[in-house]
Amino acid sequence: MLFTPYQLDDGWSDDRTECESRFFTDRADANETAAEGGQCAAERDWPELLALLAGSVPFAVGGAVLCTVGTVSPRISFHGAEMARLKESD
């Protein structure tokens, strides 16, 4: 949502307002229409988007940890079983 341009519906007519992405804009205000009193700046606000991103980080880290543990655990168990089998055969 920070990196893609978007359109806003007026709601009353078929007119659509073109808004630049919040990240790649050349303007200090983020959008020309925001400086003119338009809705672009209020539609995708930085704090809300960054809060959404920050809220997703713990889930991403948790998923990565669970994936790593799920991948490594069977390999360690197999290695331990092989070491025990080699120790018994000596």
C-alpha positions in Angstrom: 0.0 0.0 0.0 3.0 2.3 0.4 4.5 1.6 -3.0 1.6 1.5 -5.4 -0.5 4.3 -6.9 -4.2 4.2 -6.3 -7.5 5.8 -7.2 -10.2 7.3 -5.0 -13.9 7.2 -5.8 -15.8 10.4 -5.3 -18.9 8.5 -4.1 -21.2 11.1 -5.7 -20.1 10.9 -9.3 -18.1 8.6 -11.5 -15.0 10.8 -11.1 -11.9 9.1 -9.8 -8.9 10.9 -8.3 -5.5 9.6 -9.2 -3.1 9.5 -6.2 0.6 8.9 -6.2 2.1 6.2 -4.1 3.1 7.4 -0.6 6.7 6.3 -0.9 7.7 7.3 -4.4 6.2 10.8 -4.6 8.4 13.8 -5.4 6.3 16.1 -3.3 6.8 17.0 0.4 3.1 16.7 1.0 2.9 13.2 -0.6 0.3 14.3 -3.1 -0.7 17.4 -5.1 -4.3 16.8 -4.3 -3.5 16.7 -0.6 -2.1 20.3 -0.8 -5.3 21.3 -2.6 -7.4 19.8 0.2 -8.1 16.4 -1.5 -8.5 13.0 0.1 -5.4 11.3 -1.1 -3.2 12.0 1.9 -5.9 10.9 4.4 -6.7 7.7 2.5 -3.4 6.0 3.0 -1.8 7.5 6.1 1.8 6.6 7.2 1.0 5.8 10.8 -1.7 3.3 9.9 0.4 1.6 7.3 3.4 1.4 9.5 1.3 0.0 12.3 0.0 -2.7 10.0 3.6 -3.5 8.9 4.8 -3.5 12.6 1.9 -5.8 13.6 2.8 -8.3 10.9 6.4 -8.6 11.9 5.9 -10.9 14.9 3.8 -13.3 12.9 6.4 -13.4 10.1 9.2 -14.1 12.7 7.1 -16.7 14.4 6.3 -18.4 11.1 10.0 -18.4 10.1 11.0 -19.9 13.5 8.3 -22.6 13.2 9.4 -23.4 9.7 13.0 -23.7 10.7 12.3 -25.9 13.7 10.0 -28.1 11.6 12.7 -28.5 9.0 15.6 -29.0 11.4 14.0 -31.3 14.0 13.6 -34.4 11.8 17.1 -34.0 10.5 18.6 -33.8 14.0 16.5 -36.9 15.1 17.7 -38.8 12.0 21.3 -37.8 12.8 20.9 -38.9 16.4 19.5 -42.2 15.4 22.3 -42.8 13.0 24.9 -42.0 15.6 23.3 -44.3 18.1 23.2 -47.1 15.5 26.9 -46.6 14.6 27.8 -46.6 18.3 25.9 -49.9 18.8 27.7 -51.5 15.9 31.1 -50.7 17.2 
